[in-house]
């Protein structure tokens, strides 16, 4: 019987308690993160996975901007934005 891929997200064991996995899941970018991991596992060269890395990075940046915007709206007296 073939052993499961180390990147197979259908099997959940210690990954459920992994704080990095939990954080990435909350961003909405988890599937892109897994795509980067799978590409790197298949190709054994991160340079060949730059399109995957860029897509994941863009997703994370979008999440971070939205989070910062939300936090700035929650702060009392923060009427200005970072662009000012």
Beta strands, then each sheet from edge to edge (+ up, - down):
end
